Amino acid sequence: MSLLKTHSPPRRLLVVLPNWVGDVVLATPVLAALRKSLAEAHICYLHRPYVGEIVAGCGWHDQSIEWPAKKGWRGAIARIEFSRAVRRERFDVALLLTNSFRSALTTWLAGVPRIIGYAREWRGWMLTDRLRPLKRDGEFVPSPMLDYYIKLAEYIGCPVTNTRLQLGISAEQDAAGQRLKEHYGIQNKRYAIINPGAAFGAAKCWLPERFAEVCDELLLRHELIGVIVGAAGEAALMRKISEAARQRVICCESPGTTLGSLKPLVRDAALMVCNDTGPRHYGNAFGIPVVTIFGPTFQEWTDTGYEGESKLQARVDCGPCMLRVCPLDHRCMRGITSAEVVAAAGKLIQQS
């Protein structure tokens, strides 16, 4: 039964967004549906600071609130004060897209009358409306996060009829992306975005020398310049790939990309090659061909049915293990060759 069958539509809705970049993009069909169904409601997003860049330009919310950054005992005091600030906003419904205990505690302390989310992380007692995650024999069943979010939207009476990922680009983000293209001399060039990192951990990262081989072949076979992007902490990895490449590549290190300026770069690319990482879903949202290299993670968690993506994963006895760091020889990633990636890219390019 949906909330709207027994309650009036939310007037002031607080949506607690996921923390991971990929999960936020996976939730975009739900965020768009909430705006469409609740056109008269005031919708506020609660999120980590960097998430604001992802949802900027989409036009689906009226207000943003950022989580406080303090930790330790100062953080505990800040969270109490933060809950009081949220209380003053007088939200009537909180929709928790994140599974964290913190999100439930904050909205509960803020006195939000209805708190809707999945009963996980020992937080069920704080929720007024509890959904149950899919489990089998006490274990979570790998299933699309998009479906997971859709069930929450449907619960409050917001059908999600368009399940394609989507992103907006603000004017500032578009201008920043254009400046990057001009700086690196690719404003009139065909290029492939190469994203070799992964915030989850090293186990998700394919071998840098093989990324370099792919860059070489993409230029020789398809006249695509490899444009290597990543977070500030991935600069050494990016340099390693650019130094190993024998053909011309662009290493976007200084200046680097942000989650906002990356959007127009991905939108205008001919291809993306990446690990199972958040920006991968940028490619999906902008409808460009994507080759994703999977290692220790289940493909099912992030499946969206996007036909423009080729997913590569080696079959190994120890995986998918979901470990952040491989305790063995990284055989799941070593089992994928650069030739396989280049072949997958070639097929997608021909189809696009």
Secondary structure, 3 states (H helix, E strand, C coil): CCHHHCCCCCCEEEEECCCCHHHHHHCHHHHHHHHHHCCCCEEEEEECCCHHHHHCCCCCCCEEEECCCCCHHHHHHHHHHHHHHHHHCCCCEEEECCCCHHHHHHHHHCCCCEEEEECCCCCHHHCCEEECCCEECCEECCCCHHHHHHHHHHHCCCCCCCCCCCCCCCHHHHHHHHHHHHHCCCCCCCEEEEECCCCCCHHHCCCHHHHHHHHHHHHHHHCCEEEECCCHHHHHHHHHHHHHCCCCEEECECCECCCCCHHHHHHCCCEEEEECCCCHHHHHHHCCCEEEEECCCCHHHHCCCCCCEEEEECCCCCCCCCCCCCCCCCHHHHCCCHHHHHHHHHHHHHHC
